[in-house]
Amino acid sequence: MNEEATVEVEAVGAQVETLKPHRGTTVLVLGIIGIACCLICGIIAWVMGNKDLKEMDEGIMDPEGRGLTQAGKICGMVSVGLQILGLLIWIVAMVLGVAAGVANS
């Protein structure tokens, strides 16, 4: 009976060693930086998060970091959304400013 338990542990250990390590912390940090100041970091977090979650689903990457990876991906998506919203507000402000300038001339 001890031999069977040992074989199972070795088989499980061998499977864990073949998985790629997760990058959840990196994805999360990039997502937070994306929200704070840098659109590029948000895009990178979104892309890395998608890729890593797909690899976790396929059993290629260690699924232990799934929560961190999902949080980082969401932060990246929020970052991109906020940047697009800010750009749209800026464009509307410029159009209204030009329209007000033309109306006053």
FENPEJO-V637935 format. One line per field, one symbol per residue. ss: DSSP state (2 for helix, 1 for strand, 0 for the rest). A space follows every 50 residues. Layout:
# FENPEJO-V637935
ss=???
This chain:
# FENPEJO-V637935
ss=02222222222222222201000222222222222200222222222222 22222222001022222222222222222222222222222222222222 22220
